[in-house]
Every structure is written in structure tokens, then in C-alpha cells.
Amino acid sequence: MRVFKSLVLLFLLLVVRGSMVQLKNGGYEGIVIAINPELPEDDNIVRNIQDMVKEASTYLFNATKQRYFFKTVKIIIPLHWLPKPEYLSVKTESYDKADVIVANPFLKYGDDPYTLQYGGCGEKGRYIHFTPNFLLNDNLYNIYGSRAKVFVHEWAHLRWGVFDEYNNDAPFYVSVDSGKASVEATRCSASVTGKYIVQSCTGNSCTTRECKYDEQTKLYEAGCKFVPDKIQNAPASIMYMQSLPSVVEFCDQSTHNEKATNLQNKMCNYHSTWEIIMNSPDFSNTSPINSASPPFETSFSLLQTKDRVVCLVLDVSGSMTGNNRIKRLYQAAEIFLLQIIEMGSWVGIVTFDSTAQIKINLQQIVSENVRQDLITYLPTTAGGGTNICEGVRKGFEVIKQKYSNLYGSEIVLLTDGEDGSMSSCLTEVKNSGSIIHTIALGPNAAPELEQFSNMTGGLRFYATDTVDSNGLIDAFSGISSGSGNISEQSIQLESTARSVAVKQWMNGTVTVDSTVGNDTFFVVTWDGITSPPDILLRDPKGKEYRMSDFTVSNLNLRTARLSIAGTAEVGDWYYWIQNNHIAPQVISMIVTSRAASLAVPPVTVKAHMNKDTNNFPNPMVIYAEVSQGFLPVLGATVMATVEPQTGSAVELKLLDDGSGADITKNDGIYSKYFTSFKGNGRYNLKVRAQGKDMIVRRRRRQSQALHVAGYIENGEIKMNAPRPEVTDDEIQAKLGSFNRVASGGSFVMENVPSGGTTDVFPPCKIIDLEAHSEKDKIRLSWTAPGNDFDVGQADRYIIKMSESFLDLRNTFENATSVNTSGLVPNPAGTKESFQFKPENFTIENDTIIYFAIRAIDNASLPSEMSNIAQAALFVPPKESSPDGAPNDDVINEGINVLTIVLIVAGSVIVVSIAVSITVCILHKKNRRGGPELSMC
């Protein structure tokens, strides 16, 4: 066992979580770039990928001061592209686990390269997304720069968890230099030069002018763009504008612009991108290479996908008789074979106890009859010991009866027992080329089980013996294809279960939305006697289905299944299920479906955690990505259920509000910290997303290469084609209501104190602090943190202010305190607002006051210092107007337009009143008994 753990530890040190990339002697090996299966065959995509990465390798090598380069890359070719002699077979690589994906954007104007980032500073991203048009259209060079530079920009997001140094939402900020305030573009470094330009276009004719100031924001007007000089002296930064020819470096301590209002500063505590890279594990494990160029040219492997091949390897040892496990296994595996596994896949079944048996060799699912035949081979009895390696080897044998190797195949390994001999097949599993998905059932499943999935890139699940959690069914339902062909995958609309008293009803609603409806199943399970409950199901048009319409298999007398012919009706489906048993029993409802159309991607939910293994007292972070294709779905209600090995489940509401664990507001990624640890061992995650009359908002992703408005060359402004404006119909789409359920797999907790825990979790860092000056007062706003990160309610706030940004950042405790005696924190997630008059500060023109805040919990644990917000009193100079014309927005000596308007308006009112009185007097003198004027 000690040898086993040592080998696993060595392996895990080499492999980055969520990716199979390895770093050896400065060279990144095993980078996976996957082409979406929906793209038509085009060899130019492959060639341009190769050219991009080769050039990027040299650029990265120089940008990282001779430390890193791209050594080996694997490109996944879609199954439907014609085979070629140079195409090899995929092994454990897949589209869903790729580091880079090439796919259409599902948005008319969407060629911006971006990296999907869930986590905070220094945490790796999920994937880089390039569109085929970005890779094929050379006209985009002027907008983004060379593809190689863009790739390095996105690689820094993905690998090192740094953020963009521009900000489309806050493109300008006020800065004070030598006592004089000015408006600056959000950029790094601040030495990048250029002009502030507004472009107006009518048809094909465009004009430019200098930007004016906005009197309300004191910044430049809406539509203003910073247009850089093409020729610069600034070598930084790649995370700002990699397209500039002079840019060859990341911003470091000497060039970093800590005052810029960008996400890098906000998320990384105002540290430069190079500082974050230097703190990464990559940096500590490498040294500079004594060479002017990368020691190796990038090499490429072209891997073509094949039909899905899955072998179920199922534990039938004696312990599977307890807690009704063998029957629950049958129910869950039956759902997998009849509803989840995709048409055209190959499936075999193996069972094991002390030895292993082949139940059925690989069969291709080409019809419903094949599915029905496969379920007859599922086990119904159990007995004997546990030999996991025997089961895995027998699964390999099943696959090799048809294929010459195991490359790209999948094993679904389920066990509830311990096995001290697992180390005997560790190397065999690692080198097999097969992906192993593991399902740990019950509290005694082998603790080493997940290492099989970790080293092969498989999924990992955990199911408790708590029947009303549906954990085993949800685990099997989560093992869908990783091919990237979402239209073929089964989607779980509902999975709910509860104990129902005698003669009582379990009622509910399942919404079938317009993006799904094909291959729809309603499945009811129960755990009591074999006599089924009464079932009534009513579709949106009033058609009713009763128990007689459901099918109950002779091999599985505790499951009733209804297959909806054609495409299921869109709308709310209502169900009523009555317990006819003489005692309470657990009844569950499971609903699965597939996409309604190949042309419209379905709404999906993907659940993730920030770690697979966690050490107390570090918090876990739960993420749920709700999207339609690559578009975020906003405004959904997302609930996460975390079920521990012992104790009751905990439910949390995930938020997409840009506070707490959620780094970006309205990006369709819903997040929450989790700290309610009930002990060591496994925990499973289940996420439920619901939307009512939803609108899909089309929002561009964060962490993307900057779309450059234009350049100044030899004094001439040369604007790029403006980013196309989208209409309201294109910005949002009517989605209606939807239900989704997804398993997020499992994680393992270690070092949780056995005797209970004291409060060790502080409030989370406030990351959305804003400040506004209102006459002689300041108004601060932020989202309330919790008592434990973003859960509960903090005890108090400490607010500090300073005229020195660096003093506030570096010595928060020594800065001037704001009186917060009347400020009581609200519950986590509440929007806070606090207005006050600064004491001992003179607010005058060209003054900037910086603010930061900390929350304190009831155990006196402080949060990290918040982002730093600034309130600026800045009267824009009149000479900012073009052609020397008087500035319409600003009057000398700080008297603004509003003041003059009020004076003039007051004078007009006085004159109007005098005129009215005069008119009334004259009218009364001249009238002859007529009606009075109403105004008099």
C-alpha cells in the first residue's frame, strides 16, 4: 500500500488537475487541442494550429525569460473526417478534457478568443476557445495581432490564472500625477501611448474625433476608444495588448500599473502578471534554459476519435447484498443502458468478486432491442470477496476481443469494498490508454479507487446508501460521452426522491423546454415491495399517462418507465405518485431527454469543484456553468446539494453576482464556498438549475484577447472595422422555463478534526467595492460577505481611506479609519450602501481618495482586504475639446453646467412669476363678468 501511494503521489505531482499537460525541463508536453465534431473537414485548420503553436513556442520562451516552451501537442480530429495514415487513435484524450477547443461560437459576432476561467488568482482555467474563423481569417491580424501572440495571452489565463489588464466595462480611470489629475485608459503598462478617439460611421463612411468628457462620470464619454501608437517603446504587456509589435513581456513589478481598474488588479491584489507566474508551481520547478531559442521544435500528433466503447465492471461481492445495493445497482445501470449511453456505442458487461466473469462481450447499440438485451446481463445476486484488479483486467479483455488496443475505451468501475491488492495493476491501468470512471458505493469503498480515474482522466463519483438522494442513479446518468457532440448526449431534467407515507402522494412538476424533447423518458422507482405505486402524469396539453402506460421489466420489478414518442410537448408536465405500500417507502422520479434539434444546442448544466482532494481548513468552491452552447444563461436559480459520507446533506444556493466565490457577474457561472464539513472521507455534489420564463443573454466572455479599435501610424489614425453592433433580438433570446440536474462528481476531505470544529473560516474577500463622491460626501457600495466566507452574516466592517494608493494597499491597518459605528452588516449576498462625510480630508479638485474594507466575523476573524475603490474630485479641463472650442461641459473655476443651469432656471422662474401676476392683474381690470382664468 505504501508503494502504491508513493507511485500515485509521484504521478499527481507531474499532472495538472483538469488537464493531462506535463511540464518537463521547461517543455509543456501533452497539450490537447480538440476540433469540435460539428466542424466540416478542413486541413487548413490543422495547419494553422500547428503554425500558431510553433510560433507561440518561441514567443513564450522569450516572454518567460527562457523558461517555457511548447514541446508536444496532440490535435484531436473529429470522427467524421476522412481517415489518413498519419492519424493515430486517441487514448485518454477527449474533447471535453481538451486544453484548447476549436468550435463555432453559436453567436453571429463571436470570434474573440477567450479562456473560460472559474477560479481566482493563480487558479487554472478550464479551456481556451478559438473559432475556426479566427484560425482561418488573416484579416483578423490587425484586430488581435498574430495568432501566436494571442495563444500565449490565452495560455497565461489557462495555465497560470492571471487576468486581463484592460477592462471593457471600465475602460478609463482617473489618475493623479504630480498633483494633477487626468483620465487614463485602463492598461498595463501605463507607458503605452496613444489617443482617445470616438469613431462615427454612416454606411461605409466613418469619421473620427477626439473624445469629450462625461460630466457625470468625469471620465471620457461612452464610445470613446483608446487608440495606441503602432510604434511603441513599451515592451509590456502581453495581458493588455499583445498585438503591439513592441510587446514581448508580461508586466512585472517595475512596469505594472496597479491603479488601472482591471481584473488582474482586482483579483490578484494589485500584483503584476509576472509576479503571479513566478509564484506558480511551474516556476518553482524550472530554471532558465541557457539558449537563445527553445531547445526543441514543437512536435504534433494527430489523433482521430472513434466510436464510443464502454465496459461496465460491476462489483458483486458479498457486501453488495447490504443496503439493497445490488438492486439499486441494477436500477441505475439499467437507466444507463436504456437512456444514457449514446446510439452507436459499443457496450460490454463484466462482474467481479474474488474473480471476474464476462457477462456479455461488446455489443453495438443500433436499436432498442440491443439495449433491452443488454440489461438482461446485469447482475441480480451477490456474494464472495473483492478483487478490483481482476475486474479491470477482465474489462480490458472484453475490449481487446474487438480492438487491437485499449486506446480511447472506457471502463465504468463500481465497487463498495476495499481491496489491498489494487497496487498490482496500477502501472497496467496507467499505461492502458483506457479511461476509467469510478463509482464508490457506500462508506467502505477502497480509498485508493479514485486514483484509477485521476491517472486516466476519468470521472469520479460517490453514492451513499441514503436512498432518497438518488446518488447511484445520478452517477450513472453523469457518464455521458466526452466527444463534444452535445446533441447526442442525454440530459437529466429531473432527479428527485423522498420518503412517502402510506397512501400519501408525491407530486411535482417537470418542465420540458424547447431545446430538448427527443428520446424523453419518465422513470419512477421505489424501494419497497414489488407492487408499484399509482402514477398519474399529465403533459402540457392535458394528455394523461397512468401506470398502465408505463413499462415494468420482469427483471426489475421496482422501476416503471415511460418513453415519450417523438418529441415531448414543451411546457410543464405534472405528476402525482401515491404510495400503495403498507409502510412508508422512498419513491423517485427521474426524467432524461436529448436535444430537440441538431441546429439548436440544448441548455446544459456542468457542475465542478475547485479541488478533487481538500485539506481542512481550506474551503471548497462549488461551480455550476449554465449555458446554451457557449452562451451563458443568466438569472437561473441554482441549488447545490453536498452529501457527506456521514451526516445529512447540505444545500446551498449558488450565485452569479460577482461577489464571494463568484469572480465575474453575469457570466453564467454560479458559485459558492462550501465549509460545512462533517468529517473526513468522500462527499458528492449534485446541482439543480431552474429557470422560469428565462431570457438567454448573449454576453462576451471575460479573459479574452483585446479587440483593438485601431492604431496610429505615422501620425495617421487607422481604425479597424468596428465591432459589429448586435440588435436586441441578437443580444437575447426567449428560452422559456427549464429544469436541469447534474452530478458534479465527488471530492475527498482530509484532516477534519474528529471532535467538531471551532470557527476557523473568516468572511470572504469583498471584490466589488465601489466609491462615488456626492458633493462633500462619499458613498460606498459592495456586496455583503458572510460569517464563513459567503455564508451567514459578518459581525462588523472596518473601512479605511487614504490619499495614497500604495499606503492603503501595503499598510491597511495604518490608514485613516472611517466611522462605521452605525453600520451593521447584512446577510451574505445583500447589496450594502454606506454614505459618510470624510473627516480630516479636504475634498478639492484633483483629489483622489482610496478606500478599502474588511469584514470581521463573530470570532474576530478578518477577511482579506477588499479591492481598492477610488473617489475622484476631478473637473475635466476645457482644453480637452477639439479644435480649441470652448468645452460645453466645463466652466472655469470649477463651476459646472449644472450650477449655471440652476441659476438660469431660477431666474426664468422669477421672471415668469412676475409676468403671470401682471397678466392676472390686467386681466381682472379688463374683464366684463366673464369666468376667471384658472391660473389666477
Steps between C-alpha positions, in 0.01 A plus 500: 500500500787738579651432156163564340460837671854604410444423132170688502657803670779508241246481222283776644798732540559479126142539384307824518147464638239508226763460230748234395770759419839426652790741543842343451820704482307808393306323225123463517410150383162348420307818421167393348333712230163354397299584188125498560325204330249735336767675290534396135833354392761767430872420498578872525372499858758237592782673314424838652485346851846356444639829366346692791644276772847479341528878484345535846761269648783741417295802613418329832863399549617860471209646697576268794870584495605169340297275730206344313415376153246269332659161441224254402142562390219258420229609257172306519343448157120445480369151426324604178815642336648258250767272652864561407810286554649761736191496726556297818234392751411710799593347835373675810466831315153636425327817386348561844841494669690695232714799589396678181181452302428613146128554455245734349394769746120458470487876467503704183779728616720291720858448381657637817745239631439443870581275795229373728615579854300393804747555781696777664851632454753229427235234434505326166229557241274240341582537128594741221244549222602595146248524219584353158467848352767631739734225382423545130433873449823699465301826500472468878875560545456877533234453765667240724859478382665179391336173601819400679487805728131442566572138594761609756255756641236229545752244626586736786131505595471123477823388660585768754163652589582861415243747370462766233662838554238689300134536598220543249258580783729765656727613215614819678597618846620821663865519599694772685861567406696786660180639646322512165210269418441351157287231339698195390420188301490182708822339386833350597748638474394863536781595259302370200425817304206591281199728453140497618272477198128473424410348164163565333392303195216548254490215252856451379606855591667552839635808675708536816535772761660541839302381799309737724452463873185370660394747769340235717780242500784752458641248254489489123165473327339172399644368174843646563787266408868511584686468170866410555799607298609211282864568579563487873793482735298308761586127509202414722252359532385178337188498720403847378565543130705212365436624146752786532832416327702627796318284756714200590465482878255459783467797735731461799549701817686775317244545219174400673222758516338423835250787469334368184144380557552157349423145611869416552526763772163416649554124519875488569530769768664747262792271421641482149443202273870406514487490881209254481685288244809497724286371787360211294613137545637515146750768598623328813566178305702651214807711437597721204632310202835613367388543141388779270210289370294203621715183512232303309263587220140422580394153383140405422294182514171479311250280685166400352205410719305175453170348603441504874602172670388441861532198726309493829713334770263440793571378854283201603688415822311401814482853637284599200210312660482757780292818485321371191812588297476229234142602414591868498794416273261330260264800498782746432684290240171431323442876462854534362448228238147597397524880515851641546748316277491645149374319191786343304707432813649160584425354845617193691434384858735339755431408863755422768533371854815300584517420130352667192246379245409629154124536492484619138757607244484832314168567328433804282185689591323531168143450620276487806515121485876504566443720806232265631725202446791661687301558821431126527872455578502739797567323833217427742687298767821552695750303710874445548805721553631805315776503238483831313803434278347175376189689398696769319717246317192308390351826371817557299463147363147573378619806310801323349277230355389760246782756495875451478557746785313677778553850363201730557288232670319556829456287811220581745628349824260469795594355836392520863793312655865532590775315316857497625635371168409803283867597464558188290329652197588867547765512226283290269209742541719807456650372173183344361371795300155434646297752701368368832196662659458398864189475715562449872189356663457523877745604773746212463593520132876479448657841579746450212220459246507855369864470402392286206284784369757769586780340297283416199293820485179328602204628698465422871172456686388407849159365598388460860253240623245778555233392254319832476806673352494306168880505517559177309258588222649849473852353475411274207302783339810722512714263291420639158728519198791744506491540122367855507195403295245639744202425276557127552541512877230420751398791721353454846193719551401363840629273773313519826409253770336506840340276757123486451264397780231237452231609252665840467597667175825622352416785263718710276558687175759435230550763233591387149647801320527561127868399479430137604222246452635215288551158659322609819448254786305529825624241751345426841685280750402375845683301766219311675305199382468413136144633459535838329357830623218677317635742240327786316699711254341787305668677207465876423203434269312297759576150371524257790725198549423247772679198644368285217694715251829441683714190447622285789771247414473147637867530595451826688166509679572828680529727197229630267607669176307712249653590164342803331455447128648762267584833658351567842257792533664822615378627834424377850438130558322423828524173688323343798635178655322322787667254736283186508734310730403413858802701626680819398740457209736712292364591158700678235436672168774513236453676165753500216485640147717600204525804275190583299703624203849457361501871413419633849724397791315403816533676833755312709632509855855398585592470867859524622704545815829682536676187636465124498673469839494768766672554834317662789466792567514601133155563355361325196354706216202367307439613143208442264524616140154557349518561127345448162787409274764755596245759614449557872149463639441775753253530785453128565438362848786259569507279808785270598463200730814366667461158661771385743606146578334537841235746606227684315531678166557877480325719245644827370379763254763579238520859375622679189531846657873566484553474875640242740611192308350636176771697322293639211143621507259377234729250328270200553737347756326471836730458802510454877746411774433179692629460857244275672733205533358203694822303526762337282421290195301534183236760418283507189361800317170541320380820335147599403435797270157644429387789289158658471420693182872541443681726259837382370734797503774497244802634688859494386730297719758649732870404473526559129745659261430872462309611191717798396307798363783618278853637492681827439767463235720794398252736664207359303210333682416168335191347655420133471154393397286571807364211695157435345211624709242236576127561516284433804375182333858382462604605851233290666281206411179371653578174673193447718516279806733206553612237754845343513678266741869409485743303712821681584685184599672460834779647709693375802554694825802440721613622844155603623517498884310204644354684798326773306646828380526850636442800276806509274335647189515880461268709283593489133683782329279779368584534130241752376557809718409822317530865611321812377535861612173685559573867579691486826408139573617160386273207424646149515323192369588129506352154541485372855722201582401236753615383838672201334617623160174570311263320738329664799549854623814690600523677834644837399697692238828689511529768230825683432585792271812668377620745236784257430411188309819320600464588868150358507602186314812431703399622847123475526512509881680837508262679262233743620194327642143579399244513779286187446331491843156517339576252225362150566581228243213341313482128409741374235405598146316819604594823325646740756508880474668741741523878474721717717691829510876446513663649806843664487491498121458806278309408186616726221578477130765246396443301818469122507411312816550124505283266706523139614293288734530192715222295656539348846302197618373419850822313576698817413638336185566765232447465129770587253514865405251581227573639160596868520238748380567863419287812527638780285417869502607593154385793287593411141705769326327710238791459254393138453246616242613461139616793287542721807124556524359581843413187692125463525528301817732707718518863609804673654568488873320173546145641445330234294207505259259379766571808714438736208186312399363536851577875508342557160203281583446697823511832315250377243262385773516842674435684173214263412331557835524880461356485148216273615402733785500798264282316250256401770467856633444643153254228418294564813484871423381439144260209545120552459356241735652208307647187663829536682817360352586180682863607539396809695 
